[in-house]
Amino acid sequence: MTKEVVRKGLSLGERPTHKDSSALRESRFGFADVKALHDCRSSMKRPKKDQVTPERLMQFGFAYAPPLIIGAAVSNKVFDSLATGAKTVAQLSKETGAPVRGLRAIMNALIGLELLKKDRQEKYSLTPESEAFLLSNKIGTLAGFFAMVSTHILPDWLHLSEAVKTGAPPIALNQEATGPEFFSILVENIIPMSYPAATTLGRSLGLAKKREPLRVLDIAAGSGIWGIALAQQSPLVHVTAQDWPAMIPITKRTTQKFGVSDRFSYVEGDVLEADFGNDYDIAILGHILHTEGEERSRKLLKKTFRALKSGGVIAIGEWLVNDQRTEPLPSLIFAVNMFIHSERGDTFSFKEIKGWLEEARFKRVRKLEAPGPSPLILATKP
Ligand SMILES: C[S@@+](CC[C@H](N)C(=O)[O-])C[C@H]1O[C@@H](n2cnc3c(N)ncnc32)[C@H](O)[C@@H]1O
């Protein structure tokens, strides 16, 4: 069942069922499949437990290939062209203008990745997963994310050896001079990572049943997807979205696409410098602590505490590691991503963040199971 949910994913507006949620808890939104990719999708046999063989390492040797193949297919309109019906490689070549040889290679690899199917007439078609998440014109598509892997993510990773040697990241996205150029491309492309979790958060806070106006502060809002998902659940929700000035037009654009722009206002500036205002019922920190690092995160939690009213709730979306920093693998890999992309970024454990929340005087620090890389962390201002 876990695999079923991973493949199916959750599209925008679709709410995870209880059954889905427990499967997602095990699979963590399919990110656990980084490992499965190496285990299952290779024709190589798995070595017996007590045998040391080179197979696993050899599989890692091409681990960079799937996102690049998906990105190449997105950029060459493979998924978009197949949205109108099954086609042969020659038909697709005619439609996209890309020569047959490369197209055939990536399309067959996509069959191996279970993102395309091929029938007896050599016609390729989409799978439910590629149809749901890899068509470029759908809200909540991951197509843009895969297209930017080769242009905006992988180039920085190519400096990893040197960065480890010197301790200096090739680029610091936590700074206003460099961050917005990257984040303005990223934020809409990661909507599918946070929308289902934000929907779960709104339901767990019972927003639909509230009878009083609710003030939400969405810190480092990016696309604004956390606030948008909450605003969708009740007309009484008003969201204040905060981000660097260059990012706010993107937030505004997304709120318009989702039809909730009339319930948003904006605060521009650095997370530690901007004036958040106060008396909020809910404050959201969606995927910002890992960029900020420990020292600034602790300051930010204290500042957020001051912005909430008594009884207000803080909700944190993060890539959590265990206390020993030995798992889960996607969060460990994401820590390397933050090393490459920031001066102090990292992934943290629940215990660490709980400690910082308590230091900021929050109470009832707890986890909320939700789709996404990790459970959400919630705490209440007494
Ligand atoms: C990974 S994105 C997350 C966006 C959104 N919260 C989400 O979960 O989809 C990080 C966001 O934080 C913003 N950001 C990063 N550092 C910031 C800072 N020091 N001050 C203000 N915004 C910052 C970026 O512009 C970007 O929108």
The ligand as an ORCA input file, in Angstrom:
! r2SCAN-3c Opt
* xyz 0 1
  C      12.413     26.910      0.704
  S      11.478     28.369      0.455
  C      10.008     27.987      1.364
  C       8.825     28.767      0.914
  C       7.505     28.369      1.578
  N       7.517     28.693      2.980
  C       7.229     26.908      1.362
  O       7.329     26.129      2.324
  O       6.927     26.535      0.223
  C      12.282     29.528      1.521
  C      11.658     30.913      1.471
  O      12.288     31.714      2.466
  C      12.626     32.970      1.940
  N      13.795     33.445      2.706
  C      14.966     32.791      2.868
  N      15.770     33.475      3.690
  C      15.082     34.582      4.046
  C      15.384     35.684      4.888
  N      16.562     35.773      5.525
  N      14.460     36.649      5.034
  C      13.273     36.576      4.380
  N      12.918     35.541      3.583
  C      13.828     34.569      3.420
  C      12.885     32.715      0.470
  O      12.727     33.887     -0.317
  C      11.852     31.649      0.159
  O      10.649     32.228     -0.242
*
